[in-house]
Amino acid sequence: MHLRDNRFTKITFLMIVALTIAGCGGSLLTYKGNKVTQRDLMVLLKDGNQQGVWKTNELAITYQYQMTPETLNFTGNTKLVGGFALGFRRITRLSVYLLFLDNQGIVLDNVLIYSLGSHHATDGIPMDFENTIPIPAGARTISFAYEGVLDGVNDIGFSPFKR
């Protein structure tokens, strides 16, 4: 009986691990190797303190960064814009990625900078982020990508490789 209980425990544990990984699919997403086709959504990395706003018709990312030779101290916030800010009561899930690009617009690395589980959009929960991120060798520009679900059924998402 002890051997059977041990096997059941292992199988249960493996199922929990598999479901956890499947539930975190957004955080495991990689854009490495993709080429950015929308140059107007690429931001040139510059030394010193920089700030800006990156915006689509669904989401605005207001950011500030300080670049050192090896790291990017990256802070800011994200918010729904336009009809998305008013038309949905619940953000079921939202993941925002910072993309590091080379001179050709190829993604060298992507980093999850913001992740949100379920909350009411009217709660006023700040969607702030603060990260210190290693800069990959050859990175010259940055861009963003995001994916999420509003009200449990409405997918939103954007990456600068698609039009």
C-alpha positions in Angstrom: 0.0 0.0 0.0 2.9 2.4 0.8 4.3 2.0 -2.8 0.9 2.8 -4.3 0.5 5.9 -2.1 4.0 7.1 -3.2 3.1 6.7 -6.9 -0.2 8.6 -6.4 1.7 11.4 -4.6 4.2 11.7 -7.5 1.5 11.7 -10.2 -0.5 14.3 -8.3 2.6 16.5 -7.9 3.5 16.2 -11.6 -0.1 17.1 -12.6 0.1 20.2 -10.3 3.4 21.3 -11.8 2.1 20.8 -15.4 -1.0 22.8 -14.7 1.0 25.5 -13.0 3.3 25.8 -16.0 0.3 25.8 -18.4 -1.3 28.6 -16.4 1.8 30.7 -16.6 1.9 30.5 -20.4 2.2 34.3 -20.8 5.3 34.4 -18.6 7.0 31.7 -20.7 6.4 33.5 -24.0 9.4 34.3 -26.1 9.8 36.6 -29.1 13.5 35.9 -29.6 14.5 35.9 -33.3 11.4 37.7 -34.5 11.9 40.9 -36.6 10.1 44.1 -35.8 8.4 45.4 -38.9 6.9 48.6 -37.4 9.8 51.0 -37.0 7.7 53.7 -35.5 7.2 51.4 -32.4 11.0 51.0 -31.9 12.7 53.2 -29.3 16.5 53.9 -29.6 18.4 53.1 -26.4 20.2 56.2 -25.2 22.6 56.8 -22.2 21.4 58.6 -19.2 17.8 59.2 -17.9 15.2 58.8 -20.7 11.4 58.8 -20.7 8.6 58.2 -23.2 5.2 56.8 -24.0 4.6 53.8 -26.2 1.0 53.4 -27.2 -1.4 51.3 -29.3 -5.2 51.6 -29.6 -5.6 49.3 -26.5 -2.7 50.1 -24.1 -0.4 52.9 -23.2 3.0 52.3 -21.5 4.6 55.3 -19.8 8.2 54.6 -19.0 11.4 56.0 -17.6 14.8 54.4 -17.8 18.4 54.9 -16.8 20.8 53.0 -18.9 24.2 51.8 -17.5 26.7 49.8 -19.5 25.2 46.5 -18.3 21.7 47.2 -17.1 18.5 49.1 -17.7 16.7 50.5 -14.7 13.2 50.5 -16.1 10.1 52.0 -14.3 6.7 53.1 -15.4 3.1 52.1 -15.7 0.6 50.7 -18.1 -3.1 51.5 -18.6 -5.9 50.6 -20.9 -6.8 53.4 -23.3 -9.7 54.4 -25.5 -12.8 52.3 -25.4 -10.8 49.6 -23.6 -10.5 51.8 -20.5 -14.2 52.4 -20.3 -15.8 49.3 -21.8 -14.5 46.5 -19.6 -15.1 45.9 -15.9 -12.5 43.2 -15.3 -8.9 42.6 -16.4 -8.6 38.9 -16.2 -5.0 38.7 -17.2 -2.3 41.1 -18.6 1.3 40.5 -19.5 3.6 43.2 -20.8 7.0 42.4 -22.3 10.0 44.6 -23.0 11.8 43.6 -26.2 15.5 44.2 -26.8 16.3 44.6 -30.5 19.5 44.7 -32.5 20.3 47.2 -35.4 18.2 45.1 -37.8 15.1 45.0 -35.5 15.7 41.4 -34.5 14.6 40.5 -31.0 17.6 39.5 -28.9 15.7 39.0 -25.7 12.3 39.7 -24.1 11.6 40.3 -20.5 8.2 40.2 -18.7 8.0 43.6 -17.0 4.5 43.5 -15.9 2.0 40.8 -15.1 -1.5 41.1 -13.6 -4.0 38.6 -12.5 -7.7 39.2 -12.2 -9.0 42.6 -10.8 -11.8 45.0 -11.5 -10.7 47.7 -13.9 -12.5 50.3 -11.8 -10.5 49.4 -8.7 -7.9 51.9 -9.6 -5.1 49.4 -8.9 -1.9 51.0 -10.2 -0.4 49.0 -13.0 3.1 50.1 -12.1 6.4 48.3 -12.8 10.0 48.6 -11.7 12.8 46.4 -13.0 16.5 46.3 -13.3 17.2 44.3 -16.4 20.5 43.1 -17.9 21.0 44.5 -21.4 21.8 41.8 -23.9 24.9 42.3 -26.1 24.1 44.1 -29.3 20.9 45.7 -28.1 20.3 49.1 -29.8 16.6 49.6 -29.5 13.6 48.5 -27.5 9.9 47.9 -28.1 7.0 46.2 -26.3 4.5 43.4 -26.7 1.6 42.5 -24.6 -1.2 40.0 -24.3 -4.2 39.6 -22.0 -7.8 38.9 -21.5 -10.6 41.4 -20.5 -13.8 40.4 -18.8 -12.7 36.7 -19.1 -13.5 36.5 -22.9 -12.0 39.4 -24.8 -8.4 38.8 -25.9 -6.1 41.8 -26.4 -2.6 41.6 -27.6 0.0 43.3 -29.7 3.5 42.6 -31.0 5.3 45.0 -33.3 5.9 42.1 -35.8 2.3 42.0 -37.0 0.1 44.5 -38.5 
